[in-house]
Amino acid sequence: MTAPEVLFVCVHNAGRSQMAGALLSHHGGDRVRVRSAGSEPADRLNPAVLEAMNELGIDLSAEVPKLLSDDAVRAADVVITMGCGDACPIYPGKRYLDWSLDDPAGRPLDEVRVIRDDIERRVLDLIDELSSTA
């Protein structure tokens, strides 16, 4: 049985979706395949996001925002959107979740930490759920 593939999507792929992808990779290991993308990718990751993730020992400095593609959505078993609105294509047979999260763009580090911790709780719940349906 292959590991489920999870795609995290937000607008700029510079904050929420990058944190979620990194946290799922970190906690899920080889039990899950992870991608993230944005409907309108930024030029670089949010510096406060880099710092908040470094605090957990997760280095995102080599990551770059990626453009959402139809192929990425087709390959995913679960698509988790985070404020991308109608930009995410919908395909039958895919499981979609929408995580309503504040955008870390322009927020101070203490607020980004709160967003990061919320994402981490959701990721841990997702891992439990994926493990129980495997």
Secondary structure by P-SEA (a helix, b strand, c coil): cccbbbbbbccccccaaaaaaaaaaacccccbbbbbbbccccccccaaaaaaaaaaccccccbbbbbbcaaaaaaccbbbbccccccccccccbbbbbbbccccccccaaaaaaaaaaaaaaaaaaaaaaaaac
